[in-house]
Amino acid sequence: MKDPGLTRLAGSLGSVREEPWLWTVLACPWCGEDLEPFPTGALCKGCGEHYRRTNKGCLDLRIKRPKRLTTEFEVGAPSKESLAAPFLKLNRQLEIPKQFLDVPLPKHISREMLSRFPTGSNGSISLDLGCGKGRHKELCERAGFHWVGVDISPSSEATLLADAHALPFRAEVFDFVLSIAVLEHLVHPVLAMGEVRRVLKVKGWLMGTVAFLEPYHSNSHYHHTHMGLFACLEAAGLKTEWISPQPGWDALDALSGQLFPKAPKWLSRVFTAPTHIFHRLWWLVGNILSPRGSQLEEKRLLALAGAFVFKALRDW
């Protein structure tokens, strides 16, 4: 029989860092069963695993032992990559919703992305996957979402710690998942995107960025081309809405910090400015002289992107 005193204590400790409603969407990352508050953290009702809190009071829901996962790939069928993929160049023609006008833009999020940012309604929940210092919290809340931040690092400002390959949530609980500069750091990105699909509601959105021609950094594993990103999202069961080169971030911008380490960002860009100028002039002449000028510009953008921006939907 449970001690009523312990139950009350567990309930009070359960709201140290997270909102009480969050317990209704949590699940054991190992077996998928419900979690309940426990004096020192959370207890799984299924496998009995005990998840403790960190010194900062954050629930640590990273899996504690190896877990074997499988995924399926279809081979032999016509390649989806050979079909008309939704690649485009983001522009500023779309108006930014007024609730975002006075929000400082976090790193990696441009005005072009903001104009296409999903919006929520009463009770909508967003998951900030790899949230770091929580820089996207205000943005998500302005968009009408309750914000839940997860990160694998104990030094983060996450709501709770978790591994993207084994998310500690029930299926179909989030209306929106934000993944900014995360995919390149995952050992198995298709599995992680499969987890994102699992926790998204039907008609829920995924939006994010991923490195392409950025240098190796912070244990990055896979820097995706636009085709590789499209294949990853589709293999995970997500419908790709669009993929675009990240505005204002090409290969030269991405490489400048490594070409001139420890130099201020403005100075490294000054050093690469001549190459930028001659590069654009060279391609401009090619666009003028070639009958396929517009196609050449698209090729240039896709081939020399520092990173890609994407938006995808769980449609079933």
C-alpha positions as CSV (number, residue, x, y, z in Angstrom):
1,M,0.0,0.0,0.0
2,K,1.3,3.4,-0.9
3,D,2.0,5.8,1.9
4,P,-0.3,8.9,1.5
5,G,2.4,11.1,2.9
6,L,4.8,10.0,0.2
7,T,2.2,10.5,-2.4
8,R,1.6,14.1,-1.3
9,L,5.4,14.7,-1.2
10,A,5.9,13.2,-4.6
11,G,3.2,15.5,-6.0
12,S,4.8,18.5,-4.5
13,L,8.2,17.6,-5.8
14,G,6.7,16.8,-9.2
15,S,6.2,20.6,-9.8
16,V,9.7,21.7,-8.9
17,R,10.6,22.5,-12.5
18,E,7.8,21.3,-14.8
19,E,4.1,22.3,-15.0
20,P,1.7,19.7,-13.5
21,W,0.1,19.0,-16.9
22,L,3.4,17.8,-18.2
23,W,3.0,14.6,-16.2
24,T,0.0,13.7,-18.4
25,V,2.2,13.4,-21.5
26,L,5.4,11.8,-20.0
27,A,6.3,8.2,-20.7
28,C,9.2,6.0,-19.8
29,P,11.9,6.3,-22.6
30,W,12.7,2.6,-22.1
31,C,9.4,0.8,-22.1
32,G,6.9,3.5,-23.0
33,E,4.7,3.1,-19.9
34,D,3.4,6.0,-17.8
35,L,5.6,7.8,-15.3
36,E,4.5,8.9,-11.9
37,P,6.0,11.5,-9.5
38,F,8.4,10.1,-6.9
39,P,10.2,11.9,-4.0
40,T,13.5,12.0,-5.9
41,G,12.2,12.2,-9.5
42,A,10.0,9.9,-11.5
43,L,9.1,6.2,-11.4
44,C,8.0,4.0,-14.3
45,K,4.7,2.1,-13.7
46,G,5.8,-0.5,-16.2
47,C,9.5,-1.5,-15.9
48,G,10.0,0.2,-12.5
49,E,12.9,2.3,-13.7
50,H,13.7,5.2,-11.4
51,Y,14.6,8.5,-13.0
52,R,16.2,11.1,-10.7
53,R,16.5,14.8,-10.8
54,T,19.7,16.7,-11.4
55,N,21.2,19.2,-9.0
56,K,19.3,21.9,-10.9
57,G,16.0,20.1,-10.2
58,C,15.5,18.9,-13.8
59,L,14.1,15.5,-14.4
60,D,16.7,13.3,-16.0
61,L,14.8,11.1,-18.4
62,R,17.7,9.9,-20.5
63,I,17.7,6.1,-21.0
64,K,19.9,4.4,-18.4
65,R,20.8,1.2,-20.3
66,P,21.3,0.3,-24.0
67,K,18.0,0.0,-26.0
68,R,17.8,-1.8,-29.3
69,L,15.7,0.0,-31.9
70,T,14.8,-0.9,-35.5
71,T,13.5,1.0,-38.4
72,E,12.5,0.0,-41.9
73,F,13.7,1.3,-45.3
74,E,12.1,0.6,-48.7
75,V,14.6,-0.3,-51.4
76,G,14.0,-1.3,-55.0
77,A,11.2,1.2,-55.5
78,P,11.6,4.4,-57.5
79,S,13.7,6.8,-55.4
80,K,11.7,9.6,-53.8
81,E,14.8,11.8,-54.2
82,S,14.3,11.5,-58.0
83,L,10.8,13.0,-57.8
84,A,10.0,16.7,-57.7
85,A,11.3,17.5,-54.2
86,P,10.0,20.7,-52.5
87,F,13.3,22.7,-52.7
88,L,12.9,26.5,-52.7
89,K,14.6,29.7,-51.7
90,L,13.0,31.4,-48.7
91,N,12.2,35.1,-49.4
92,R,10.8,38.0,-47.4
93,Q,7.6,38.4,-49.3
94,L,5.5,36.8,-46.6
95,E,4.5,39.2,-43.8
96,I,5.7,38.4,-40.2
97,P,2.8,37.9,-37.8
98,K,2.5,40.9,-35.5
99,Q,3.1,38.8,-32.3
100,F,6.7,38.3,-33.4
101,L,7.6,41.9,-34.4
102,D,9.3,42.8,-31.1
103,V,10.9,39.4,-30.4
104,P,14.7,39.3,-30.7
105,L,15.6,36.7,-33.3
106,P,17.5,33.8,-31.8
107,K,20.6,32.4,-33.6
108,H,19.7,30.3,-36.6
109,I,16.2,31.7,-37.0
110,S,15.8,34.3,-39.7
111,R,12.9,36.6,-40.6
112,E,12.1,34.4,-43.5
113,M,11.6,31.4,-41.2
114,L,9.6,33.5,-38.8
115,S,7.1,34.4,-41.5
116,R,6.4,30.6,-41.9
117,F,6.4,29.8,-38.2
118,P,3.5,27.6,-37.1
119,T,1.0,29.1,-34.6
120,G,-1.0,27.3,-31.9
121,S,-4.2,27.8,-30.0
122,N,-5.4,27.1,-26.4
123,G,-3.7,24.0,-25.1
124,S,-1.2,23.6,-28.0
125,I,2.1,22.2,-27.0
126,S,5.5,22.6,-28.6
127,L,8.6,20.5,-28.1
128,D,12.0,22.3,-28.5
129,L,14.3,19.5,-29.3
130,G,17.9,20.3,-28.3
131,C,16.8,23.5,-26.6
132,G,20.1,24.5,-25.2
133,K,19.8,27.7,-23.2
134,G,16.1,28.0,-24.0
135,R,16.4,30.8,-26.5
136,H,13.3,29.7,-28.4
137,K,11.0,29.6,-25.5
138,E,9.6,33.2,-25.9
139,L,9.2,32.6,-29.6
140,C,7.1,29.4,-29.1
141,E,5.0,31.0,-26.4
142,R,4.3,34.1,-28.6
143,A,3.2,31.6,-31.3
144,G,0.6,30.3,-28.9
145,F,2.3,27.1,-27.6
146,H,3.1,25.8,-24.2
147,W,6.9,25.3,-24.4
148,V,8.7,22.0,-23.4
149,G,12.4,22.1,-23.8
150,V,14.5,18.9,-23.9
151,D,18.3,18.5,-24.2
152,I,20.8,15.8,-23.5
153,S,23.2,18.2,-21.7
154,P,22.9,18.7,-18.0
155,S,24.2,22.3,-18.4
156,S,21.2,23.2,-20.6
157,E,18.1,25.1,-19.5
158,A,15.8,22.3,-20.5
159,T,12.5,21.4,-18.9
160,L,13.9,17.9,-18.7
161,L,16.9,15.9,-20.0
162,A,16.2,13.4,-22.8
163,D,17.8,11.5,-25.7
164,A,16.3,12.4,-29.1
165,H,16.5,8.7,-30.0
166,A,14.2,7.7,-27.1
167,L,11.9,10.6,-26.3
168,P,10.1,10.3,-22.9
169,F,6.7,11.2,-24.1
170,R,3.5,9.4,-25.1
171,A,2.5,9.2,-28.7
172,E,0.7,12.1,-30.4
173,V,1.0,14.8,-27.8
174,F,2.8,17.7,-29.5
175,D,1.3,20.1,-32.0
176,F,4.7,21.4,-33.1
177,V,8.4,20.3,-32.8
178,L,11.2,22.7,-33.3
179,S,14.7,21.3,-34.1
180,I,17.3,24.0,-34.5
181,A,20.9,22.8,-35.4
182,V,20.3,19.4,-33.9
183,L,20.1,16.8,-36.7
184,E,23.8,17.0,-37.4
185,H,24.7,16.0,-33.9
186,L,22.6,12.8,-33.8
187,V,24.1,9.4,-34.3
188,H,21.0,8.0,-35.9
189,P,19.0,10.9,-37.4
190,V,16.3,8.8,-39.1
191,L,15.5,7.1,-35.8
192,A,15.3,10.4,-34.0
193,M,13.0,11.8,-36.7
194,G,10.9,8.7,-36.3
195,E,10.6,9.6,-32.6
196,V,9.5,13.1,-33.6
197,R,6.8,11.6,-35.8
198,R,5.6,9.4,-33.0
199,V,5.2,12.2,-30.5
200,L,3.6,14.6,-33.1
201,K,-0.1,14.8,-33.4
202,V,-1.5,14.1,-36.9
203,K,-1.3,17.4,-38.8
204,G,1.5,18.5,-36.4
205,W,4.4,20.4,-37.7
206,L,8.2,20.0,-37.5
207,M,10.4,22.9,-38.4
208,G,14.2,23.2,-38.0
209,T,17.7,23.7,-39.4
210,V,20.5,21.4,-40.1
211,A,24.2,22.0,-41.0
212,F,25.5,21.3,-44.5
213,L,28.8,23.0,-45.4
214,E,29.5,24.1,-41.8
215,P,32.8,22.7,-40.5
216,Y,32.8,19.8,-38.1
217,H,31.8,21.1,-34.7
218,S,30.5,19.8,-31.2
219,N,30.7,16.1,-32.2
220,S,28.6,16.6,-35.3
221,H,28.0,13.3,-37.2
222,Y,26.0,14.0,-40.3
223,H,26.0,17.3,-42.3
224,H,23.0,16.9,-44.6
225,T,22.7,17.8,-48.3
226,H,19.2,18.9,-49.3
227,M,18.7,15.4,-50.8
228,G,19.9,13.7,-47.7
229,L,17.6,15.8,-45.5
230,F,14.6,15.0,-47.7
231,A,15.4,11.3,-47.6
232,C,15.8,11.4,-43.8
233,L,12.5,13.1,-43.2
234,E,10.6,10.9,-45.7
235,A,12.1,7.7,-44.3
236,A,10.9,8.7,-40.9
237,G,7.3,9.0,-42.2
238,L,7.1,12.8,-42.4
239,K,5.8,14.7,-45.4
240,T,8.4,17.4,-46.4
241,E,6.7,20.7,-47.0
242,W,9.8,22.5,-48.1
243,I,13.6,22.7,-47.8
244,S,15.6,25.8,-48.4
245,P,19.2,27.1,-48.0
246,Q,19.3,29.0,-44.7
247,P,19.1,32.7,-45.6
248,G,22.3,34.7,-45.1
249,W,24.4,31.7,-44.3
250,D,26.4,30.2,-47.1
251,A,29.6,28.1,-47.2
252,L,32.0,31.0,-46.9
253,D,30.1,32.4,-43.9
254,A,30.1,29.0,-42.3
255,L,33.8,28.4,-43.0
256,S,35.1,31.9,-42.1
257,G,35.3,31.1,-38.4
258,Q,37.5,28.0,-39.0
259,L,39.6,29.8,-41.6
260,F,40.5,32.5,-39.1
261,P,40.1,31.0,-35.6
262,K,39.8,33.3,-32.7
263,A,39.2,36.3,-35.0
264,P,36.1,38.4,-34.3
265,K,33.2,37.4,-36.5
266,W,33.1,40.7,-38.3
267,L,36.8,40.5,-39.0
268,S,36.7,37.0,-40.4
269,R,33.9,38.2,-42.7
270,V,36.1,41.1,-43.9
271,F,38.8,38.6,-44.8
272,T,36.4,36.5,-46.9
273,A,34.6,39.5,-48.5
274,P,36.7,39.6,-51.6
275,T,36.0,35.9,-52.3
276,H,32.3,36.6,-51.7
277,I,32.4,39.4,-54.3
278,F,34.2,37.5,-57.0
279,H,32.1,34.4,-56.4
280,R,28.9,36.3,-56.9
281,L,30.2,38.2,-60.0
282,W,31.4,34.9,-61.5
283,W,28.0,33.2,-61.1
284,L,26.2,36.4,-62.2
285,V,28.0,36.4,-65.5
286,G,27.2,32.7,-65.9
287,N,23.5,33.3,-65.2
288,I,23.4,36.1,-67.8
289,L,25.2,34.1,-70.5
290,S,23.5,30.8,-69.9
291,P,20.0,30.0,-71.2
292,R,19.5,28.2,-67.8
293,G,20.3,31.1,-65.7
294,S,17.6,30.6,-63.0
295,Q,18.5,26.9,-62.8
296,L,22.1,27.8,-62.3
297,E,21.2,30.1,-59.4
298,E,19.2,27.4,-57.7
299,K,22.1,25.0,-58.2
300,R,24.5,27.6,-56.6
301,L,22.2,28.1,-53.6
302,L,21.8,24.3,-53.0
303,A,25.4,23.4,-53.6
304,L,26.9,26.2,-51.4
305,A,24.5,26.4,-48.5
306,G,26.0,26.6,-45.0
307,A,22.9,25.0,-43.6
308,F,19.3,24.1,-44.6
309,V,16.0,25.1,-43.2
310,F,13.0,22.7,-43.4
311,K,9.4,22.3,-42.5
312,A,7.6,18.9,-42.5
313,L,4.2,17.6,-41.5
314,R,2.9,14.4,-39.9
315,D,0.0,13.8,-42.3
316,W,-1.2,10.4,-41.0
